[in-house]
Amino acid sequence: LPSLSLPMLFCFRKNIHLLLNVFLLAAWGAVLLVCRLYWMGNKPPNFSNSDNPAADSPSLLTRTLTFFYLPSVNVWLLLCPDTLSFDWSMDALPLIRSVADWRNLQTLAFYSGLLALAWFGLRTRPQKAKGKETNGKAHCTSNGRNGHSNSNGHEAPHASSAQNGTRTPHHAGTLLPTTENVVVLSLGLMAVPFLPATNLFFYVGFVVAERVLYIPSMGFCLLVAVGMRSLYVRVPRRGYRTVLLGCSAALVLMFGVRTMLRNRDWRNEEMLYKSGIYVNPAKAWGNLGNVLKNQGKMEEAEQAYRNALYYRRNMADMLYNLGLLLQENSKPSEALHYYKLAIGSRPTLASAYLNTGIVQMNQGRLEEAKRTFLTCADIPDENLKDPHAHKSSVTSCLYNLGKLLHETGHQEEALSVYKEAVQKMPRQFAPQSLYNMMGEAYMRLNKLEEAGHWYRESLRAKPDHIPAHLTYGKLLALKGQKAEAEKYFLKAIQLDPTKGNCYMHYGQFLLEESRPLEAADMAERAAQLDSGEFDVVFSAAHMFRQASLNQAAEKYYGRAANLRPNYPAALMNLGAILHLNGKLQEAEANYLRALQLKPDDTITQSNLRKLWNIMEKQGLRTAGP
């Protein structure tokens, strides 16, 4: 027993470095696996049925035949990579549902060839007396030694024999591994790295993926090389060997050209997705639509999305993307239609609920928007493809619901919804807007300390969040901390000098501080920067009026009325400033238009009566009774 343990101990000590490396590699792999599981919420990944249709099939026969067929498809991609694609999901490879499907012959041929290669590599050959083939080289043996023998049976002297008292060392030629061993190694390189992708141990989220063939392709190339060399050794004639070398060169050339052509497809996303239209048109057109949209080619992107839906009508992501594109192109009704189709296709798609609610809010359908946001908030976060994105969308739904309640005067309900959003928001969610709106709700409830706390939290989450600077500045001004408030207004302007809203808030602060000329200057800057924003232009007109700059006020009230020609307040204020500026008939026309839109407005009625009195005294014709 001791005599056996000593060699084992020596072997262990000799290989301890190798064993340590293997242990460290295994430990590091385990750590990565644990981290991956933790990031996924300690749950296995969830794949949609379109990612791996065979795994979702209820038929055992379909699953079995398809999964047996897929390795042969991968081998064919190695043998003849004429058709390649970035994605093979959905219907790129139809399922094999019957034994009569001709593709089963391909499966049978593949496994027959695989077994033949395995048998060739693993079989044991009897030792030959005269020589042993080693990867195409023969080594003669005599008396149990490699070397030459003379005719008398005496061994010829080796170069390592002593000559003149000097012994020259003999270096034996390095023997190449046998063909059988190389075949086994090649099959191992092809099979072992590919095993996790076979759906044998667990279902994977793809049907065929070219990326899983990178390492197996090494074994494939090695197998082709050893096959060519074996043929070269066995071919007796020189002409045949020349033909074989020519075929090998042609093979390398063809695969090299194919690699160059495929590299062109991978040059950018647009070319890559276009190259996959033949294999997977639905997925390729959809991804191409995303690329075209990012390039600003909206019409082409819309057509690409519609092409994708032509091939597969129930793709929730594509329906949602098309709806989003239409919403951005000011087609809210059509966008709403596609959002609802996306929800019908995937009832757990929270982002579709979010944008549906936003469109409904913008259309003034507040009750419908409220129901949509509440439905989104109640979606369970289990068995989702992307739980983090889902939680972000749910948090955004709650944020918009709280904003809706805030704008309709339900501050307590809004705060309750905001608090729920804070509890549900994932770590990657940017909370600054949520915190700022909580501060706004507390401000409406006159709870200044709580409001200040959430404004500061918003600034802590994002120190350059401009709305929080403005709202916190207003709070400080309300609390009498004027100098500190002005710093926050100026900081907001410094963060984004092109944002007219910042100048507007600072102008209102200056107006309250009885600095009308400075306020008017801020108002003019704001109106110039955001000339298309009604609120900014309308507020600027107010400031000019309060600063007694009536001509400037008239100019900006006119712009505001042009921006919203059916807004009674804009028309009434335009009429009032025209009244003050002595343009009585124009003032009358605007008063009357405002009353058509809002007949019960007592202020407009009073102003109009005063105007008519003045016009009658001046002998002007009025439209009144």
Stockholm file with secondary structure:
# STOCKHOLM 1.0

chainA/1-625         LPSLSLPMLFCFRKNIHLLLNVFLLAAWGAVLLVCRLYWMGNKPPNFSNSDNPAADSPSLLTRTLTFFYLPSVNVWLLLCPDTLSFDWSMDALPLIRSVADWRNLQTLAFYSGLLALAWFGLRTRPQKAKGKETNGKAHCTSNGRNGHSNSNGHEAPHASSAQNGTRTPHHAGTLLPTTENVVVLSLGLMAVPFLPATNLFFYVGFVVAERVLYIPSMGFCLLVAVGMRSLYVRVPRRGYRTVLLGCSAALVLMFGVRTMLRNRDWRNEEMLYKSGIYVNPAKAWGNLGNVLKNQGKMEEAEQAYRNALYYRRNMADMLYNLGLLLQENSKPSEALHYYKLAIGSRPTLASAYLNTGIVQMNQGRLEEAKRTFLTCADIPDENLKDPHAHKSSVTSCLYNLGKLLHETGHQEEALSVYKEAVQKMPRQFAPQSLYNMMGEAYMRLNKLEEAGHWYRESLRAKPDHIPAHLTYGKLLALKGQKAEAEKYFLKAIQLDPTKGNCYMHYGQFLLEESRPLEAADMAERAAQLDSGEFDVVFSAAHMFRQASLNQAAEKYYGRAANLRPNYPAALMNLGAILHLNGKLQEAEANYLRALQLKPDDTITQSNLRKLWNIMEKQGLRTAGP
#=GR chainA/1-625 SS CHHHHHHHHHHHHHTHHHHHHHHHHHHHHHHHHHHHHHHTTSSCCCCCTTTSTTTTCSCHHHHHHHHHHHHHHHHHHHHCTTSCCSCCCTTSSCCCCCTTCTHHHHHHHHHHHHHHHHHHHHCCCCCCSSEEEETTEEEEEETTEESCBCTTSCBCCCTTSEETTEECCCCCCCCCCCHHHHHHHHHHHHHTTTGGGTTSSSCCSCSCCGGGGHHHHHHHHHHHHHHHHHHHHHCCSHHHHHHHHHHHHHHHHHHHHHHHHHHHHTTSHHHHHHHTTTTCHHHHHHHHHHHHHHTTCHHHHHHHHHHHHHHCTTCHHHHHHHHHHHHHTTCHHHHHHHHHHHHHHCTTCHHHHHHHHHHHHHTTCHHHHHHHHHHHHTCCCSSCSCHHHHHHHHHHHHHHHHHHHHHTTCHHHHHHHHHHHHHHCCTTSCCHHHHHHHHHHHHHTTCHHHHHHHHHHHHHHCTTCHHHHHHHHHHHHHTTCHHHHHHHHHHHHHHCTTCHHHHHHHHHHHHHTTCHHHHHHHHHHHHHHTTTCHHHHHHHHHHHHHTTCHHHHHHHHHHHHHHSTTCHHHHHHHHHHHHHTTCHHHHHHHHHHHHHHCTTCHHHHHHHHHHHHHHHHTTCCCSCC
#=GC SS_cons         CHHHHHHHHHHHHHTHHHHHHHHHHHHHHHHHHHHHHHHTTSSCCCCCTTTSTTTTCSCHHHHHHHHHHHHHHHHHHHHCTTSCCSCCCTTSSCCCCCTTCTHHHHHHHHHHHHHHHHHHHHCCCCCCSSEEEETTEEEEEETTEESCBCTTSCBCCCTTSEETTEECCCCCCCCCCCHHHHHHHHHHHHHTTTGGGTTSSSCCSCSCCGGGGHHHHHHHHHHHHHHHHHHHHHCCSHHHHHHHHHHHHHHHHHHHHHHHHHHHHTTSHHHHHHHTTTTCHHHHHHHHHHHHHHTTCHHHHHHHHHHHHHHCTTCHHHHHHHHHHHHHTTCHHHHHHHHHHHHHHCTTCHHHHHHHHHHHHHTTCHHHHHHHHHHHHTCCCSSCSCHHHHHHHHHHHHHHHHHHHHHTTCHHHHHHHHHHHHHHCCTTSCCHHHHHHHHHHHHHTTCHHHHHHHHHHHHHHCTTCHHHHHHHHHHHHHTTCHHHHHHHHHHHHHHCTTCHHHHHHHHHHHHHTTCHHHHHHHHHHHHHHTTTCHHHHHHHHHHHHHTTCHHHHHHHHHHHHHHSTTCHHHHHHHHHHHHHTTCHHHHHHHHHHHHHHCTTCHHHHHHHHHHHHHHHHTTCCCSCC
//
